[in-house]
Each structure stands twice: as C-alpha cells, then as structure tokens.
Amino acid sequence: MKFLQKPLYSFEELLELEPNDKLNEIILTLDYIQIKDNTRNRRGPKGYARFAFYRAFLAMKICSIPTVVSLRERLLSDLKFKYICGFDLNRPVPSEATFSRVFSSIAINDTLEKIFADCIEKARELGIIDSEIIAIDATNIKAYETKQPKKDINQDGKKADWGAKRDSNGNQLTWFGYKLHIAVDAKSECPIAIELTPASTADGDMAIPLIEKDYHNRKDRLKAKYFVMDSGYDQSKNYKTVQEKYGGQAIIPLNPRNEKQPPAGYDFNGTPICSAGYKMVYWGGNKFRCPHILGKVDCPFGSNWCSSSDYGMVVKTKIKDDPRRFCNPHRDTKGWKEIYNKRTAVERTFGRLKEHFGLNNFKVQGFKKVYAHILLSCIALVAANITVNHRTCKQEVA
C-alpha cells in the first residue's frame, strides 16, 4: 500500500526527536536496501560488519556529528547509538584510522550512488516523488584544503578551484572549492540527481547532465512536464534538449546578457505584435488574439485592419520553432510564474542539506571523498523524507 501523498510539512517534527530516536527511524527506513559493497573485504577491517560503517557515516549526517573523532566518542559513550549503527556491543569501537580507511574505500566505489538511487526509486514507488516539476540549481561547496592561486591549478575536472556567483541580493561571492549541481523533485523537495564539479564550472552547462542522470536511473520512465531553472541556465541548448529529447518544457527567465533582437513580429518575451504595433493577448496554449477585439486597446484602424472575422486576428506560436522564446504556458503569464515559483523547492533542499544533514560540515580533501560526503547527506535527506511520510501515514491510519 502506498503512503499518503503528503507534503513535507512534518519534517521539523522528525528533527525535534531525540537524536537516537531520529537515527533509529531513518535507519529502519533504509533497512529495505541491501548494501552491496563490492570491495574485497566485505566485513571491513578486523571483521567489523561493513554495513555498520555505512550506518555510522549516515549517522554523522543525521545526528550532525562533525568529525570521525566525535563519531567515535559517541560510539564509546552511547551503547544505544552503537547498537543502532550495527556494531557488536561486545567488541571495541573501530579506531579512527580504521574509519578513515573504510571511508576512503567507500569513496572510490559506487555503493553510495546505488544506495542513493535505491532511495529515490523507493520514494517514487511510494508516490512521494512524482517528478512532474523538476527544479535545478547549484550551490558552492568550500574545500577543506589549502587554497591555490588560479595560475597554479592544473584543472582535470576533479580539482578544487575558484568560483564566483551572485547571491539573491546581488552580492558577488567567491570561494575555493567545488560546486554542487542538483535536480530536485518540486513536490517532495527530494534531490533526484546530483553532480559535483570544480567551482568554476558554469551552472548552465550542467542542466542536461543532471536530467540525463535522472532519466538513466529511473525505472518508470515517466517524463517530467517542466524543468525550472534560474536565468543562469538561459542557454538555447537547454531549451532545445528538454523539448526535443525529453518532451518537457524549460521554465527559465530570459537573461538580458543573452538577449538579441527578437524575431520580426514578436517582443522579447515571444508575444506576437499585431500589424498596428500592439501586443496581442495571450489566450491559453499557444494562441494569441487581437487586443482591440478584447477591449485591451483602442486601435485607430479597428479589427478589420487585420481580420474580417468578428473573432479578430489569431496568431499561434510553435514551441519547436524557438523553444527559448516560445513556451506553454506563455512566458511571464500567471501560469508561467506559478510554475517558476516552484524553483524555491531546490533552495529549501539546499537549506536542509546544509542546516540539518551536514552538507557544509566535513573535514576531508579530494573530489571523491567530498562527493561521498554529499551522497551521504542526500541519502539521509531522502530517507528522512520517506520516514516523515511513513509517520504521517501511520498517524492518519491510527
């Protein structure tokens, strides 16, 4: 039976639980996943169960534990926590060096990516994720390593470097590290695809790789209707690929820096201009009507100037002719704005990852280890979302 399709309104209730209770509920949610680690020693160093290390690393994210040193202290002082993580209560806690070696091995295999994909698929099966509207954005990830001058960085696509972008207030931000690109299901606010790049990578170049990764991992193959992004993604290739390859609609504000003179007979938003020079009135779908007939303007030539019909002149646009200029609903209409406002889902997702699941709280160096920490944060968030919906379902049934 599917869980009730509720929004994430009770997420904060989960966060207010005692740390061990919160951890236990989320770990139980993940019990359906069989962790298949293909590394040679499946039980881990000195015979420790491998799955216990995965649980312990996830526990760091769920319980906001900043370092392995703090994790060991918690395992040593809290037997319930140790039990939930899966370590034998009669055996000593693994050393800090053991945790570091295991994490290094986890970072170079694909187990975490498979766990993340399994979590997303489970959420889809339960109706939590529907992927009708997907929001895409990027955020800065500061590197925990020595800053280097730009001229000294021999970039191979996997090294930290310098990035810059403007915040919501227009202030220029610079950082040394990486950039996390993420696609989020707007309904559940769950991350469904992630990519990590050097900080200098342009946001707009990563939209299609994110969409491709999401579709590659899907089993249902359902197509999203809308892909919502800010003006940093205003590139013709993004509109065209979304429309032609994925059958969706890119909802992106036009970036003034990319603007050229619009085609003859249209304004910058793709609204047709009548022969008298007035903007035509959007009438739903891809249809525009005479503004004089609809009482929006008082045309000195009257409606017969353009059409002898009492209905007035009609112009229909075709998205395939110019996917950037034309869209349905029409750009800047109420319907278009309502869809675009769904983009805030990705901002809330970044906020939860950073504030509650340790996205900015790691002490490792190197691309693969940073990516592993990000995957752990995303797994914890999706599992928490499933847990919240499960709790809501049980409360409704009771």
N, C-alpha and C positions, 0 to 999 in steps of 0.2 A: 504494500500500500504506500502510495506517495505521501510525503509530508505535506502539510498545508502550505500553500504558497504565500508566505507572509513576508513583508519587508524586514529589513534588519533593525526594526525598532527596539528589540530587546537585547541588542548587542551589549549595551552597557551593563545589563543585568548579569551577563556572564562574567564581565570584567570585575564586578563587585564581589564575586565569590572568593572564598579563601583560596590562596594560590594552589594548594594541593587539590582542592575540590575542582577548581577550574582546569588544572592539568589533567586530573583523572577523567573528567568528562570529555575533554578533547582527545585524549589518548584512546578512550573507549570508542570514540567516533572513528579513529584510524585503525581499529582492530580488524576491519574487513580487508585491509591492504596487507598482502603478503610481501614483506620486504625481501626482495631477491637481489642480494648483493653478489655480484659475480667475481669479487676479489678472491684470491686464493684461500685465505684463511677465513672461512665463513663465520667462525665463532669468535673471531677477534683475538688480540694478543692474550696469551696465557689462558686461553679457553673462555674468556668472557663472551657471553652471548652477543652477537653482532647487533641484533635488533635493539638491545639495551642502550648501545651508544647512539643509535638514531633517535631513540626516545629521549635520551639525555640532552642531545643537541636541540631537539624540538622544545624540550622543557626550558632551555635557556631563553628561547624566544617567547614562549607562553608566559613564563614567570618573570620576564625582564631581568634575567641574570646576565651581567655584562661580560664576564670572563670565565675561562675554564677553572681558574683558581677559585672563584666564587662558586662555581658549579660543584667542585669537589667538596668545598666547605659545607655546602647544603646537603650533599650526599652523606657526608660524615655525621652531620648533626641531626638529620631528619630521616628516620627509618621509613616513614610512610612515603616520603618523596623517593627514596632509594627503591622501595618496592614498586611504586608506580612506574618508575623508569625501567624496571625489569632486571635489576641487578640482584644477585643472590645475597640475602641478608647475612649469611654465614661466611661470606668471603669479603676480603678487604676491598675498598673502593679503588678502582684503577688509578694509577699515578697520572700526574699532569702530562708527563711525557707520553704515556700511553694514549691519552685522549688526543694529544696533538698528532701522533702518528696515525690514529684512526681517522681523524678529520682530514688529514692530508690524503689518505687513500680514498675517502668518500668524495673528496673534491675532484678527483680525476676520473671517476666512473660516472655512469649515467643513472644511478639508482635514484637520486633525489629528483631528477627530472621525471622519471617514471612514476614516483610517488605523487608528484605534483599533478601529472596528467591523470592518474587514477582518481585523485581527489576531485578534480574538475569533472571527470566523467560521472562520478558518483553524484555530484551536485546536479548535473544535468538530468540524470535518471530520476532524481527526486523532485524535479521541477523547480529547483532553487535557481538554477541558471537557465535562461531561455535564449540568450544571445541575440535577441531581436534588435537591440540597440547596443553597439559596442563603442565605448569611449577610449580614446588613445591619447597618451601624453607621455612626458618624460620628466625625470627629476634628477637632481645632482646627488652623487654619492662620493663623499670625500674619502680619499685614500689614506690608509694608516701607514704611510711610508714617507720617506724623505722627498720633499718637493725638488723637482729638477727644472732648470731653465728649458724653454721650448727648444732651443737650438741643440740641446744635448739629448733629446728624446728621439731614439731611432724607432719610430712607430711601426708596429707589425699588426695593429688591430687589436692587441691584447694588453697593451700597456697603459698605465695611468698617464694622463696628460692634462693640459689646461683647458677648461671650458668656461664659457660666459653666456649668460642669458639674462633677460629682464624679468623681475618678479611682477606680481599683479599690480604693484604701484608704479611700475615703470623704472624701478631702480636697477642698475646694472650689477649683476652678481658674478663673481669669478671664483673658481675653485680648482684644486688639483685633485684629480681622481678619475671618476667614471660617470657614466650617465645610464640610468635605468629607464628603459623604454617598456611601457606596459599597456596591454589591452585589457579593459575591464568590462564585464557584463554590467550594463547600467541598472538592471533590475536588482540584482543581488549585491552589487558592488564587490564582486569577487574578481581577482586577477585571473585571466584565462590564457594569457601568453605574455612572456617576458623575454627581453633581450638586454644584455649588458654590453656597453661599448665604451671606448675611451671618451672622455668628457667633451672632446672637440667635435664629435660626430653630430651632424645636423639632425634635428628631430624629424624633419620631413622625409629623410632618406630611410627611416626605419618603420614607417607605417605599413608598407607592403610586406616586409619580412615578418612583422608581428601577425598580420592577417593570415599569411601563408602558414605560419607555425600553428595558429589556432585551428585552421581548417585541416591541416595534416593530422592533428591529434584527435579530431572529432570522429565519433562513431556514427552519430546520427546524420551527419552531412546536411543538416538544415542550414539554410542560408540566412545570414543576418540581413535586415532591411536597411539599417542605417549605420554608418561609421562616422562618429562625431569627433572632430579634432579642432584645435585652435588654428589661428592664421599661420602659425609656423609650418603647417603641413599643406599650405596652399601651393601645390605643385600639380601641373596638368597630369603627370603620370599617376598620381594618387587617385584623382577623379576617374581617369580612364580605366585603370586596372580594377578599381572597385566596381565600376559599372559593367565593364565587358567581361571580366573573368569571374567575378563573384556575384553579379546580379544585384548589387546593392547600390545605395546612394550615399555619397560622401557629403556630409554636412559640415562645411568649413567656411568661416568668414573669409572674404577676399582680403588679401594682404596688399595694401596700397603700393608697396615696393614692387609687387609683381604686375601692377596694372599697366595695360597698354590701351590704346584707343579701342573702344568696343566696336563690334561689327556694325555696319550701317543699319539703321532702323532699330537699334537697341540701346538701352542705357547700360551703365556699368554693372548693374545687378541682373541684366538679362531681360529686363522688362521691355516689351515692344513699344516703339514710339509711332504714333499714327502720322499720317501724311501732313496733318496740321501742326505737328510738333508736340502733341500731348502724350503723356504716359497712358498706356492702356490699362484697364482694370483687370486684375487677376480674378479668374472665375473658377478656380479649382483645377486640379490635374495639370494639364499643360495648355490651358485655354485662357485667352485674354479677350476682353470685349471693349467696344467703343466707349470712351469716358463721357461723351456727350449724351448718348442714349441713356446712360445710367445716372445722369444728373451730376456728374463729378466736375464737369467743366461746361462752360457756355461757349461752344465752338462757333465762331462767326460764319463758318461755312455750312454748319448743320451736319446731320448724319449722312445726307445724300452725297456729300463730297466724297465719301469713301465707299458707301454701300447703299444700294437701293432697298435693302431689306429693313423691315421695321425692327429687326433684332440688332441691327448695327453690324459694323465690321467685326470679324473674329479673326484672331491670329493664334495659331497653335505652334508651340515650340517642340523640338525633338531633342531629348537629352543626349542622344548619341551624336548629334551634330556638334555639340560643345558641352561635354559633361561638367566642365568647370563653370560655365556661365549659366547653364540651364539645370534646374533640379525640380523635384516634386516631393514635398510642397515647394512653391516658389521661394527663392531667397528673400529673407527679411520679412516674410509674412508671419502672422501669429503662429501658424502651424510649424513653420521652419524654426522659429525661435523656441517653441516648446520642445522640439526635438534637440536643438542645440543646447538648451539648458541642462539636458541630461549629462552633459560633459562634466558637470560638477561631481559625478559619481567617481571619476578617476582621482579627483582631488581628495575626496574623502577616503578613498582607498590608500592613497599615499599617506594621509594623516594617520590612519590606523596602523599601517605598517611601521611608521616611524615612531609613533607615540606608544603603541601597545605591543608591538612584535619585533622590536629591536633592529629595525632596518638600518638605523644610523649608529647602532651600538655594537661595533665589532672591532676586534684587535688583530686582524690578520692582514697579510700582504699578498699581493698577487691576484691576477684576474680570476683564476679558477676557484680560489678559496673565497674571494669576495662573492662570486656568483653562487657558490654553495650556501653562504650565509643568506643571500637574498632568497634563494629557493626555500630554505627553512622558514623564513619569515612568511613567504607566500603560502606554503603548505599549512602553517599554523593558522593563518587568517581564513583560508578556505575551510579547514577543519572546524574552526570556531564558528563559522557561518552555518555549517551543517549542524553543529551541536545546538546552536541557537534555535534553528528551525525545528530540530527534534524536540527540544524542551518545550517550544511553543505548541507543537503538535500534541505532546503528552498532556499539557495543561488544558488544551481545548477538549481533548477526549475525556479527561477527568471531570 
